Amino acid sequence: MATMSSTNILKRELERKLGESPHVYAAQRAYVALMLDVIGRLLVAGGQCDEEIKRELAGFPDGLTIGFSVMGDSLAMRLRVRGGKLERLSGNLKPDLEIIFKHISHAFMVFSFQESTPRAFANQRMITQGDPSLAMRFTRCLNRVQALALPRFVVQRALKAVPSISIGDRLSIGARLYLGVTRSLVSGS
């Protein structure tokens, strides 16, 4: 009889307490994996086409690695700042700055816009490891990408404060964001 690791035992216990079936967990995990990929691609594209994001990225040290992950799971998104731009990384290296969701259901609630990122942080559903000032700068990049890429009614659920962006900027920069994401999907990078 195989023994379970303590991580798997804790994960199953948490799932039991949260009332999740394995099917719900698997669906949430698949959705979070997709969203981590999309967010990573949107951030890379945003760093190339939006002046505000470019200004934020200029404040990061060159070579800094940034990540999102889910505690006790292999799901992760990794980015590196190079020359004032972001690039996606493969692998599961230890980032300099990391935002960690404590459970897949917490990540799902944020990525499905049931709970805003500030509310999730306040509810202790996620933790940040690394320089707090860089985390705030990265959060501004995330907020800007969401404000440009998502419909306004979704942005109102996702963000604490909706930034003022003209409809022209939302359409033109948003189109360039999605063009950048499409190019990265086609090129496989």
GURO-794888 format. One record per residue (C-alpha): residue number from 0; residue in one letter; x, y negated, z negated. Coordinates in steps of 0.05 Angstrom, whole numbers, padded with zeros to 5 digits. Each point is the difference from the previous one (the first is absolute). Layout:
N
- num, residuo, xx, yy, zz
- NUM, A, X, Y, Z
...
REM end
This chain:
189
- num, residuo, xx, yy, zz
- 0, M, 00000, 00000, 00000
- 1, A, 00029, -00067, 00021
- 2, T, 00007, -00055, -00051
- 3, M, -00023, -00070, 00013
- 4, S, 00045, -00059, -00009
- 5, S, -00018, -00051, -00054
- 6, T, -00013, -00051, 00055
- 7, N, -00051, 00046, 00034
- 8, I, -00033, 00015, -00067
- 9, L, -00006, -00074, -00016
- 10, K, -00026, -00015, 00070
- 11, R, -00054, 00054, -00005
- 12, E, -00019, -00024, -00070
- 13, L, -00007, -00071, 00025
- 14, E, -00042, 00023, 00059
- 15, R, -00044, 00040, -00047
- 16, K, -00010, -00061, -00045
- 17, L, -00016, -00044, 00060
- 18, G, -00050, 00052, 00025
- 19, E, 00034, 00008, 00068
- 20, S, -00007, 00062, 00041
- 21, P, 00060, 00024, 00041
- 22, H, -00037, -00022, 00063
- 23, V, -00011, -00071, -00025
- 24, Y, 00073, -00003, -00022
- 25, A, 00023, 00025, 00069
- 26, A, -00043, -00051, 00036
- 27, Q, 00024, -00057, -00044
- 28, R, 00072, 00022, 00010
- 29, A, -00008, 00002, 00076
- 30, Y, -00031, -00070, 00000
- 31, V, 00055, -00028, -00045
- 32, A, 00054, 00031, 00045
- 33, L, -00032, -00033, 00061
- 34, M, -00006, -00068, -00036
- 35, L, 00072, 00002, -00023
- 36, D, 00021, 00010, 00073
- 37, V, -00046, -00055, 00026
- 38, I, 00021, -00050, -00055
- 39, G, 00074, 00014, 00014
- 40, R, -00011, -00012, 00075
- 41, L, -00041, -00063, -00014
- 42, L, 00054, -00028, -00045
- 43, V, 00054, 00012, 00052
- 44, A, -00042, -00033, 00054
- 45, G, -00019, -00057, -00047
- 46, G, 00074, -00014, -00013
- 47, Q, 00010, -00008, 00074
- 48, C, -00059, -00043, 00019
- 49, D, -00023, -00041, -00060
- 50, E, 00041, -00061, -00023
- 51, E, -00024, 00003, -00072
- 52, I, 00020, 00073, -00007
- 53, K, 00067, -00016, 00033
- 54, R, 00012, -00054, -00052
- 55, E, -00015, 00048, -00057
- 56, L, 00046, 00053, 00030
- 57, A, 00057, -00050, 00005
- 58, G, 00001, -00002, -00076
- 59, F, 00015, 00075, -00006
- 60, P, 00072, 00024, -00004
- 61, D, 00023, 00035, 00064
- 62, G, -00003, 00076, -00007
- 63, L, -00053, -00001, -00056
- 64, T, -00045, 00061, 00003
- 65, I, -00073, -00005, -00018
- 66, G, -00049, 00057, -00012
- 67, F, -00069, 00023, -00018
- 68, S, -00011, 00068, -00030
- 69, V, -00048, 00042, -00040
- 70, M, 00026, 00029, -00066
- 71, G, 00010, 00075, 00003
- 72, D, -00012, 00003, 00075
- 73, S, 00044, -00002, 00061
- 74, L, -00041, -00056, 00032
- 75, A, 00044, -00060, 00011
- 76, M, 00012, -00059, 00046
- 77, R, 00069, -00031, 00005
- 78, L, 00023, -00065, 00032
- 79, R, 00067, -00035, 00004
- 80, V, 00014, -00073, 00009
- 81, R, 00051, -00011, 00056
- 82, G, 00016, -00069, 00028
- 83, G, -00064, -00030, -00028
- 84, K, -00044, 00054, 00030
- 85, L, -00029, 00065, -00025
- 86, E, 00014, 00068, 00028
- 87, R, -00034, 00065, -00018
- 88, L, 00042, 00055, -00030
- 89, S, -00011, 00075, 00000
- 90, G, 00017, 00044, -00059
- 91, N, -00012, -00009, -00073
- 92, L, 00059, -00042, -00023
- 93, K, -00004, -00038, -00066
- 94, P, -00020, -00072, 00017
- 95, D, 00026, -00062, -00034
- 96, L, -00072, -00025, -00009
- 97, E, -00057, 00049, -00007
- 98, I, -00074, -00003, -00012
- 99, I, -00024, 00066, -00029
- 100, F, -00073, 00022, -00006
- 101, K, -00011, 00044, -00060
- 102, H, -00047, 00047, 00037
- 103, I, -00025, 00011, 00070
- 104, S, -00071, -00022, -00020
- 105, H, 00029, -00067, -00023
- 106, A, 00034, -00010, 00067
- 107, F, -00064, 00021, 00035
- 108, M, -00040, -00052, -00038
- 109, V, 00047, -00056, 00020
- 110, F, 00010, 00023, 00073
- 111, S, -00075, 00010, 00010
- 112, F, -00012, -00070, -00029
- 113, Q, -00042, 00024, -00058
- 114, E, 00048, -00034, -00048
- 115, S, 00046, -00060, 00014
- 116, T, 00074, 00007, -00010
- 117, P, 00001, -00050, -00058
- 118, R, -00057, 00037, -00034
- 119, A, 00036, 00067, 00009
- 120, F, 00063, -00030, -00030
- 121, A, -00040, -00029, -00058
- 122, N, -00034, 00068, -00011
- 123, Q, 00070, 00031, -00004
- 124, R, -00012, 00044, 00061
- 125, M, 00067, -00019, 00030
- 126, I, 00069, -00021, -00022
- 127, T, 00056, -00039, 00031
- 128, Q, 00073, 00019, -00005
- 129, G, 00051, -00052, 00020
- 130, D, 00008, -00075, -00001
- 131, P, -00067, -00033, -00018
- 132, S, 00014, -00063, 00041
- 133, L, 00013, 00044, 00062
- 134, A, -00064, 00039, -00016
- 135, M, -00039, -00065, 00001
- 136, R, 00031, -00020, 00066
- 137, F, -00017, 00068, 00029
- 138, T, -00071, -00006, -00026
- 139, R, -00007, -00066, 00038
- 140, C, 00022, 00036, 00063
- 141, L, -00052, 00055, -00012
- 142, N, -00055, -00051, -00014
- 143, R, 00016, -00038, 00063
- 144, V, -00001, 00063, 00043
- 145, Q, -00066, 00020, -00030
- 146, A, -00030, -00069, 00011
- 147, L, 00021, 00001, 00073
- 148, A, -00016, 00073, 00017
- 149, L, -00065, 00013, -00037
- 150, P, -00070, -00029, 00008
- 151, R, -00015, -00057, -00049
- 152, F, -00052, 00040, -00039
- 153, V, 00052, 00054, -00013
- 154, V, 00054, -00051, -00017
- 155, Q, -00047, -00029, -00053
- 156, R, -00002, 00069, -00034
- 157, A, 00074, 00014, 00008
- 158, L, 00031, -00066, -00023
- 159, K, -00009, -00042, -00062
- 160, A, 00001, -00064, 00041
- 161, V, -00012, -00003, 00075
- 162, P, 00052, -00043, 00035
- 163, S, -00024, -00055, 00046
- 164, I, 00017, 00021, 00071
- 165, S, -00032, -00032, 00060
- 166, I, -00041, 00045, 00045
- 167, G, 00049, -00014, 00057
- 168, D, 00059, 00024, -00042
- 169, R, -00039, 00061, -00024
- 170, L, -00016, 00020, 00071
- 171, S, 00068, -00015, 00032
- 172, I, 00044, 00026, -00056
- 173, G, -00047, 00058, -00014
- 174, A, 00003, 00021, 00074
- 175, R, 00076, -00002, -00003
- 176, L, 00000, 00041, -00064
- 177, Y, -00042, 00054, 00032
- 178, L, 00041, -00002, 00064
- 179, G, 00062, 00011, -00043
- 180, V, -00032, 00059, -00035
- 181, T, -00022, 00029, 00066
- 182, R, 00070, -00007, 00029
- 183, S, 00030, 00035, -00061
- 184, L, -00049, 00057, 00006
- 185, V, 00014, 00008, 00075
- 186, S, 00075, -00003, -00010
- 187, G, -00004, 00048, -00060
- 188, S, 00040, -00046, -00045
REM end
